[in-house]
Amino acid sequence: MDMDDEKINMNNNKPHLLIYAHYYDLASTAQIIRDLAEGMIETFRISVICVVPSYLGTVEETWKKQKYYFEKIDGVEVVRVRVPGFSKENKKSRIKNILTYFFRAMWVTGKIENVDYVMSVSQPPILGGLLGVWGKWTKKNTKGQRAKFIYQIQDFNPEQVLAVNYSKNAIITNLMMTLDKFSCKQSDLVITVGRDLIETLRNRFNDEKKKIPKHVLINNWIDEKEIYPLSENNERVLSFKKCYQLEDKFIFMYSGNIGLYYDLENLIKVVEKFKPGTKTKDGREVAFVFVGDGTVLYSLKKYVKQHQMDNVTFIPYQDKKDLIYSLNAGDVHWCVNAKGIKGVSCPSKYYGLAAVGKPVLGVLEEESEVRCLIEDTQGGLVSNPGEYSEVKKNIQWFIENADNSALKKMGQNGHKYLMENLTKDLSVRKYAKEILNT
């Protein structure tokens, strides 16, 4: 449906929630937003403004015919804006892609009527928050009251940019900080996904304590009804292993975005210390598997090729319906962040690892949300980012104890805690309650 001459005017008794989400397909945050939207459909009328499917950079011809597309997906009104394709290695193409989404999302906001609440996600950096401010300023409900603004912060920027030295231009990063603090101040509620992110929010306003925005912590999740433990003899798990020549191997798996914020270019050097042919005590050959895509994938592949690391396998992103099989194929799962990411970003991949009941090899800063979860549940082994000798030691421990019941117990601990405290339904109910109470 062409949006040029249409308006979304949804008339029923439920309050109307408009969500700005950069992506609504494939990406981990996109899945969180989709679960959230579909989970709250009994409480709210929900509209989502997002880009056409393009997370990996490619825009199919189907999505190039119009500037705006309208869909209804499982009860959610989805407005997609056309954006140009991009390369994750090309900054200019990514900026063009993001700015196109930003301005077209602003324009199409005018086509959506009678809004009670606006929720925006902190992606793309800074602009996600500003879209929420725009929605608050321009949208009113049927009573003529301005929409309430809920700012969902998955990642803090410019803190994230600074942590990985993506930009050293003080003028740019100071402007980013000013703009995102402005978005926080304009919000009626900030929702963050970790206790360390709460501290970052408070520290931002340390000199103006009375102006700390209202905030709440709600953990991310995985749909535990879709992702759960399977038998190691499950036919689809065995098929996945066979497809990538991983049968009868002890698998260390990294699954997710192979991007800037995980120190993977240094961790691959630790992996190199475990030469092809390394075996566990029960005779399985050790394999290191990376599932996903991202800005540093090329450099990882190049390093692996140069150093003849035949025990390393790269696998593309798995479809949502197949994720349960790929995650269950791993014996130990990496959950990592680069140094400086504490309080800035929370690796939501952890929830999927706990959901399949696998032990976690964590490289995370002390007192960060996910490290606390791993330590509290005794769900794996953790070390600090940059302490590569400790990372090596932890890998070696898993290899030496591959047939030990302690590994299975670690996975069971994480899964038990998730099922009791971190389910999708529990978090979605918290969102609905907090939004209605805003």
C-alpha positions as CSV (number, residue, x, y, z in Angstrom):
1,M,0.0,0.0,0.0
2,D,1.4,3.4,-1.0
3,M,1.5,5.7,2.0
4,D,1.5,9.0,0.0
5,D,-2.3,9.4,0.2
6,E,-3.1,7.3,3.2
7,K,-3.3,7.9,6.9
8,I,-3.4,5.2,9.6
9,N,-6.3,6.1,11.7
10,M,-7.0,3.3,14.1
11,N,-10.2,3.7,16.0
12,N,-10.8,1.3,18.9
13,N,-10.7,1.5,22.7
14,K,-7.1,0.4,23.2
15,P,-4.4,3.1,23.7
16,H,-2.3,3.5,20.6
17,L,1.5,2.8,20.9
18,L,3.8,4.0,18.1
19,I,7.2,2.3,18.0
20,Y,10.2,3.5,16.1
21,A,12.4,0.5,15.4
22,H,15.3,0.7,12.9
23,Y,14.9,-3.0,12.0
24,Y,11.9,-5.3,12.5
25,D,13.6,-8.3,10.9
26,L,16.6,-10.6,11.7
27,A,18.7,-8.5,14.1
28,S,18.6,-9.4,17.8
29,T,17.2,-6.1,18.9
30,A,14.6,-6.3,16.1
31,Q,13.4,-9.6,17.4
32,I,13.1,-8.1,20.9
33,I,10.9,-5.3,19.5
34,R,8.8,-7.7,17.4
35,D,8.3,-10.0,20.4
36,L,7.3,-6.9,22.4
37,A,4.9,-5.6,19.9
38,E,3.2,-8.9,19.3
39,G,3.2,-9.6,23.0
40,M,1.4,-6.3,23.9
41,I,-1.2,-6.5,21.2
42,E,-3.9,-7.3,23.7
43,T,-3.2,-4.2,25.6
44,F,-2.3,-1.6,22.9
45,R,-3.0,-0.8,19.3
46,I,0.5,-0.9,17.9
47,S,2.1,0.7,14.9
48,V,5.8,0.2,14.0
49,I,7.9,2.4,11.7
50,C,11.0,0.6,10.4
51,V,13.1,0.1,7.3
52,V,12.4,-2.5,4.6
53,P,14.2,-5.8,5.2
54,S,17.9,-4.9,4.8
55,Y,19.8,-5.8,7.9
56,L,22.6,-7.4,5.9
57,G,22.9,-4.4,3.6
58,T,21.0,-5.7,0.6
59,V,17.6,-4.3,-0.5
60,E,15.6,-6.7,-2.7
61,E,13.9,-5.4,-5.8
62,T,10.5,-6.0,-4.2
63,W,11.3,-3.2,-1.8
64,K,12.5,-0.7,-4.3
65,K,9.3,0.3,-6.0
66,Q,7.8,2.7,-3.3
67,K,9.1,4.9,-0.6
68,Y,6.7,3.5,2.0
69,Y,5.0,0.2,2.5
70,F,2.2,-0.8,4.8
71,E,1.8,-4.3,6.3
72,K,-0.2,-6.0,9.0
73,I,1.9,-8.6,10.7
74,D,0.3,-10.7,13.5
75,G,-1.9,-7.8,14.5
76,V,0.8,-5.1,14.4
77,E,0.6,-2.2,11.8
78,V,4.0,-2.1,10.2
79,V,5.1,0.9,8.1
80,R,8.3,0.3,6.2
81,V,10.4,3.0,4.7
82,R,12.6,2.4,1.7
83,V,16.4,2.9,2.3
84,P,19.4,2.4,0.0
85,G,21.5,-0.7,0.4
86,F,24.9,-0.4,2.2
87,S,28.1,-2.1,2.9
88,K,29.0,-2.7,6.6
89,E,32.6,-1.9,5.7
90,N,31.7,1.4,4.1
91,K,30.9,4.2,6.6
92,K,29.5,6.6,4.0
93,S,27.0,4.1,2.7
94,R,25.9,3.2,6.2
95,I,25.4,6.9,7.1
96,K,23.3,7.4,4.0
97,N,21.2,4.4,4.8
98,I,20.6,5.6,8.4
99,L,19.8,9.2,7.5
100,T,17.3,8.1,4.9
101,Y,15.5,6.0,7.5
102,F,15.6,8.9,10.0
103,F,14.1,11.5,7.6
104,R,11.6,9.2,6.0
105,A,10.5,8.0,9.4
106,M,9.9,11.6,10.5
107,W,7.8,12.3,7.4
108,V,5.7,9.1,7.7
109,T,5.0,9.9,11.3
110,G,2.5,12.5,10.0
111,K,0.5,9.7,8.5
112,I,-0.2,8.0,11.8
113,E,-3.0,9.5,13.8
114,N,-4.3,9.4,17.4
115,V,-1.2,8.3,19.3
116,D,-1.1,7.9,23.1
117,Y,2.4,6.6,23.6
118,V,5.6,6.8,21.5
119,M,8.5,4.3,22.1
120,S,11.8,4.6,20.4
121,V,14.9,2.4,20.5
122,S,18.4,3.8,20.9
123,Q,19.3,2.5,17.4
124,P,20.4,4.0,15.2
125,P,22.6,5.8,17.7
126,I,21.3,9.3,18.7
127,L,18.8,9.4,15.9
128,G,16.6,6.7,17.5
129,G,16.1,8.9,20.5
130,L,15.5,12.0,18.4
131,L,12.7,10.1,16.5
132,G,11.1,9.5,19.9
133,V,11.2,13.2,20.7
134,W,9.8,14.0,17.3
135,G,6.9,11.6,17.9
136,K,6.2,13.2,21.3
137,W,6.2,16.7,19.9
138,T,4.0,15.9,16.8
139,K,1.6,13.2,18.0
140,K,-1.5,13.6,20.1
141,N,-4.3,11.3,21.2
142,T,-8.0,11.5,20.6
143,K,-8.3,13.9,23.6
144,G,-5.7,16.3,22.2
145,Q,-3.1,15.3,24.7
146,R,0.5,15.0,23.7
147,A,1.8,11.5,23.4
148,K,4.0,10.1,26.2
149,F,7.6,9.2,25.2
150,I,9.3,6.0,26.3
151,Y,13.0,5.7,25.4
152,Q,14.2,2.2,25.3
153,I,18.0,2.2,25.6
154,Q,19.7,-0.9,24.4
155,D,23.1,0.9,23.9
156,F,24.4,4.2,25.2
157,N,26.0,6.5,22.7
158,P,28.5,8.2,22.4
159,E,29.8,6.0,25.2
160,Q,29.8,3.0,22.9
161,V,31.5,4.9,20.1
162,L,34.2,6.1,22.5
163,A,34.8,2.6,24.0
164,V,35.9,1.2,20.7
165,N,37.5,4.4,19.3
166,Y,35.1,4.5,16.4
167,S,35.4,8.2,16.4
168,K,38.0,10.4,18.2
169,N,36.5,13.7,17.0
170,A,35.6,15.5,20.3
171,I,33.3,17.9,18.6
172,I,31.2,15.0,17.1
173,T,31.1,12.9,20.3
174,N,30.2,16.0,22.5
175,L,27.4,16.8,20.1
176,M,26.2,13.2,20.3
177,M,26.2,13.3,24.1
178,T,24.3,16.6,24.2
179,L,21.6,15.3,21.8
180,D,21.1,12.0,23.5
181,K,20.9,13.6,27.0
182,F,18.3,15.9,25.4
183,S,16.3,12.8,24.3
184,C,16.6,11.3,27.8
185,K,15.3,14.6,29.4
186,Q,12.4,14.7,26.9
187,S,11.4,11.2,27.7
188,D,8.6,10.4,30.2
189,L,10.3,7.1,31.0
190,V,13.7,5.5,30.1
191,I,13.8,1.7,30.0
192,T,17.3,0.1,30.1
193,V,18.3,-3.6,29.9
194,G,21.0,-3.9,32.6
195,R,21.8,-2.7,36.1
196,D,25.1,-1.3,34.8
197,L,23.2,0.7,32.2
198,I,21.1,2.2,35.0
199,E,24.3,3.5,36.5
200,T,25.4,5.0,33.2
201,L,22.1,6.9,33.0
202,R,22.5,8.3,36.5
203,N,26.2,9.2,35.9
204,R,25.2,11.2,32.8
205,F,23.1,13.5,35.1
206,N,25.5,13.3,38.1
207,D,25.7,17.1,38.3
208,E,22.0,17.6,38.0
209,K,20.5,14.9,40.2
210,K,17.0,16.4,40.2
211,K,16.9,16.0,36.5
212,I,17.7,12.3,36.3
213,P,14.9,10.9,34.0
214,K,12.4,8.5,35.4
215,H,13.8,5.0,34.6
216,V,13.3,1.3,35.1
217,L,15.3,-1.9,34.4
218,I,13.6,-4.6,32.3
219,N,15.8,-7.4,31.0
220,N,15.9,-8.5,27.4
221,W,14.8,-12.1,26.6
222,I,14.6,-14.9,24.2
223,D,11.3,-16.6,23.4
224,E,11.8,-19.7,25.6
225,K,8.9,-21.4,23.8
226,E,10.9,-21.2,20.5
227,I,14.4,-21.7,21.8
228,Y,15.0,-24.5,24.3
229,P,17.3,-27.5,25.0
230,L,17.3,-30.3,22.5
231,S,18.8,-33.7,22.7
232,E,22.3,-34.0,21.3
233,N,20.9,-36.7,19.0
234,N,18.1,-34.4,17.6
235,E,17.9,-35.0,13.9
236,R,18.0,-31.3,12.9
237,V,20.9,-30.6,15.2
238,L,22.9,-33.5,13.7
239,S,21.9,-32.3,10.2
240,F,23.3,-28.8,11.1
241,K,26.6,-30.3,12.2
242,K,26.8,-32.5,9.2
243,C,26.2,-29.6,6.8
244,Y,29.3,-27.8,8.2
245,Q,31.5,-30.9,8.9
246,L,31.1,-30.6,12.6
247,E,30.1,-34.1,13.5
248,D,31.6,-35.6,16.6
249,K,33.4,-32.4,17.4
250,F,33.5,-30.3,20.7
251,I,32.2,-27.0,19.5
252,F,33.0,-23.5,21.0
253,M,30.4,-21.3,19.3
254,Y,30.0,-17.6,18.8
255,S,26.6,-16.7,17.5
256,G,25.5,-13.2,16.6
257,N,26.8,-9.9,15.3
258,I,30.4,-10.2,14.3
259,G,30.9,-6.5,14.9
260,L,33.1,-3.8,16.5
261,Y,32.1,-4.1,20.1
262,Y,33.3,-7.6,20.9
263,D,37.1,-7.6,20.6
264,L,36.9,-10.6,18.2
265,E,40.0,-9.5,16.3
266,N,42.0,-10.1,19.5
267,L,40.1,-13.2,20.7
268,I,40.8,-14.9,17.4
269,K,44.5,-14.7,18.3
270,V,43.7,-16.6,21.5
271,V,41.8,-19.2,19.4
272,E,44.9,-19.6,17.2
273,K,46.8,-21.0,20.3
274,F,44.6,-24.1,20.0
275,K,46.0,-25.8,17.0
276,P,43.9,-28.0,14.6
277,G,43.8,-31.5,15.9
278,T,43.4,-30.4,19.5
279,K,41.2,-33.0,21.2
280,T,39.2,-33.3,24.4
281,K,39.9,-36.1,26.9
282,D,37.0,-38.1,25.4
283,G,38.6,-37.9,22.0
284,R,36.5,-35.2,20.3
285,E,38.3,-32.7,18.0
286,V,37.9,-29.1,19.1
287,A,36.2,-26.7,16.7
288,F,35.6,-23.0,16.9
289,V,32.5,-21.8,15.1
290,F,31.4,-18.3,14.3
291,V,27.7,-17.9,13.2
292,G,26.7,-14.5,11.9
293,D,27.9,-11.5,10.0
294,G,29.2,-8.0,10.7
295,T,31.9,-5.4,10.1
296,V,34.9,-7.5,11.3
297,L,33.9,-10.8,9.6
298,Y,36.3,-10.2,6.7
299,S,39.3,-9.5,9.0
300,L,38.6,-12.6,11.0
301,K,38.4,-14.7,7.8
302,K,41.6,-13.2,6.6
303,Y,43.4,-13.9,9.8
304,V,42.1,-17.5,9.9
305,K,43.3,-18.1,6.3
306,Q,46.7,-16.6,6.8
307,H,47.3,-18.7,9.9
308,Q,45.8,-21.9,8.5
309,M,43.3,-22.3,11.3
310,D,41.5,-25.3,9.9
311,N,39.6,-25.8,13.2
312,V,37.7,-22.5,12.7
313,T,34.4,-22.5,10.7
314,F,32.3,-19.5,9.6
315,I,28.6,-19.9,9.1
316,P,26.0,-17.4,7.9
317,Y,23.2,-16.1,10.0
318,Q,20.5,-18.7,10.6
319,D,16.9,-18.1,9.9
320,K,14.8,-17.6,13.1
321,K,13.2,-21.0,12.7
322,D,16.6,-22.7,12.5
323,L,18.2,-20.8,15.4
324,I,17.2,-23.5,17.9
325,Y,19.2,-26.1,16.0
326,S,22.4,-24.0,15.6
327,L,22.5,-22.9,19.2
328,N,21.9,-26.5,20.4
329,A,24.8,-27.6,18.2
330,G,27.3,-25.7,20.4
331,D,28.9,-27.3,23.4
332,V,30.1,-24.0,24.9
333,H,29.0,-20.6,23.8
334,W,31.0,-17.3,23.8
335,C,29.4,-14.3,25.3
336,V,31.8,-11.4,25.0
337,N,32.1,-7.6,25.0
338,A,35.1,-5.3,24.4
339,K,36.7,-3.4,27.3
340,G,34.7,-0.3,28.1
341,I,31.3,-1.7,27.1
342,K,30.2,-2.2,30.6
343,G,27.3,0.1,31.3
344,V,27.0,0.9,27.6
345,S,25.6,-2.2,26.0
346,C,24.2,-5.6,27.2
347,P,24.9,-8.7,25.0
348,S,21.3,-10.0,24.6
349,K,22.7,-13.1,23.0
350,Y,23.2,-14.5,26.5
351,Y,19.4,-15.2,26.9
352,G,19.5,-17.5,23.9
353,L,22.5,-19.4,25.4
354,A,20.7,-19.8,28.7
355,A,17.6,-20.9,26.9
356,V,19.3,-23.9,25.2
357,G,21.0,-24.8,28.5
358,K,24.6,-24.4,27.4
359,P,27.6,-23.4,29.5
360,V,28.9,-19.9,28.8
361,L,32.5,-18.7,28.1
362,G,32.2,-15.1,29.1
363,V,34.6,-12.3,28.4
364,L,32.8,-9.5,30.3
365,E,33.7,-6.7,32.7
366,E,33.0,-7.1,36.4
367,E,29.6,-5.9,37.5
368,S,28.2,-5.8,34.0
369,E,24.6,-7.2,33.8
370,V,25.4,-10.5,31.9
371,R,28.5,-11.2,33.9
372,C,26.5,-10.9,37.1
373,L,23.9,-13.3,35.7
374,I,26.6,-15.9,34.8
375,E,28.3,-15.6,38.1
376,D,25.1,-15.6,40.2
377,T,23.9,-18.7,38.4
378,Q,27.3,-20.4,38.1
379,G,26.4,-20.8,34.5
380,G,29.9,-20.7,33.0
381,L,33.4,-19.2,33.3
382,V,34.2,-15.5,32.9
383,S,37.2,-13.3,32.6
384,N,37.8,-9.6,32.0
385,P,38.2,-8.2,28.5
386,G,41.8,-7.9,27.6
387,E,42.9,-10.7,29.9
388,Y,43.7,-13.0,27.1
389,S,45.7,-15.5,29.2
390,E,42.6,-16.0,31.4
391,V,40.5,-16.5,28.3
392,K,43.0,-19.2,27.1
393,K,42.9,-20.8,30.6
394,N,39.1,-21.0,30.5
395,I,39.0,-22.5,27.1
396,Q,41.6,-25.1,28.2
397,W,39.4,-25.9,31.3
398,F,36.4,-26.6,29.0
399,I,38.5,-28.8,26.8
400,E,39.9,-30.8,29.7
401,N,36.5,-31.2,31.3
402,A,34.4,-31.8,28.2
403,D,33.0,-35.1,29.5
404,N,32.5,-33.7,33.0
405,S,29.0,-33.4,34.4
406,A,30.1,-29.9,35.6
407,L,29.5,-28.5,32.1
408,K,26.0,-29.9,31.9
409,K,25.3,-28.5,35.4
410,M,26.5,-25.0,34.3
411,G,24.0,-25.0,31.4
412,Q,21.2,-26.3,33.6
413,N,21.8,-23.6,36.1
414,G,21.5,-20.8,33.5
415,H,18.4,-22.4,32.0
416,K,16.7,-22.8,35.4
417,Y,17.2,-19.1,36.3
418,L,16.0,-18.0,32.9
419,M,12.8,-20.0,33.2
420,E,12.1,-18.6,36.7
421,N,13.1,-15.0,36.2
422,L,13.8,-13.9,32.6
423,T,11.0,-15.3,30.4
424,K,9.6,-13.3,27.5
425,D,6.1,-13.1,29.0
426,L,7.4,-11.8,32.2
427,S,9.4,-9.0,30.6
428,V,6.6,-8.1,28.1
429,R,4.1,-7.8,31.0
430,K,6.6,-5.4,32.8
431,Y,6.8,-3.3,29.6
432,A,3.0,-3.0,29.4
433,K,2.6,-2.1,33.0
434,E,5.4,0.5,32.9
435,I,4.1,2.2,29.7
436,L,0.5,2.4,31.1
437,N,1.8,3.9,34.3
438,T,3.9,6.6,32.5
